[in-house]
Amino acid sequence: GTIEDSYAQGEVNGRLGVGGLVGRLGFEGRGANITNSYFTGNVRGDLITGGLVGFMDSGKILNSYSIGRVEGNRYAGGLIGQINIGEATNSYWDIETSGQNSSAGGEGRTTEEMTSVPRPDDTYVNWDFENIWDQIGGDYPWLRWE
């Protein structure tokens, strides 16, 4: 399946495969995709915890981000807790607000890098700020449909 142009916020708590937007992406090699999406809340889990996705079994994440605090005992990541098959392209997490310096996928950025306008050349690469995303200085991007 596909999750596109979406966001979630709030608190997520769980034990295994805990993510802000999705706990487990894909199943037994059947990929799923997340595009132009984000999560702004906090995530707590015991095993395999990620700011956007807990466990990526198979799939792709494109042009997405997470900024909330991520707390997990094993396999905790700013954007993704653990990946079996898949990749995150042009997707980011805030290393300061998440408390995570690493992730199974995506790229960590500082709060300033994620909220600055004009944007740094290596952040939000190939994102569509004319039709899909919007942003003003000091804020994280949001979806224009919001």
Secondary structure, 3 states (H helix, E strand, C coil): CEEEEEEECCEEECCEEEECCEEEECECCECEEEEEEEECCEEEEEEEEECCEEEEEEEEEECCEECCCEEEEEEEECCEEEEEEEEEECCEEEHHHHCCCCCCCCEEECHHHHHCCCCCCCCCCCCCCCCCEECCCCCCCEECCC
